[in-house]
């Protein structure tokens, strides 16, 4: 699941049916796969909007750098 989420985040055009098949083989249902894709895409979207608007993190969020 995490490998798929990373691929979807960093190289979405490289996701293939084989990647989806690997999730099914690991036991994820089609609904699970949809949920994984939606959550991954939502966080990518939200982070890009925040970054694009120059929004800074709340003071209680640790700096990851």
Secondary structure, 3 states (H helix, E strand, C coil): CHHHHHHHHHCHHHCCHHHHHHHHHCCCCHHHHHHHHHHHHHHHHHHHHHHHCCCCCCCCCCCCC
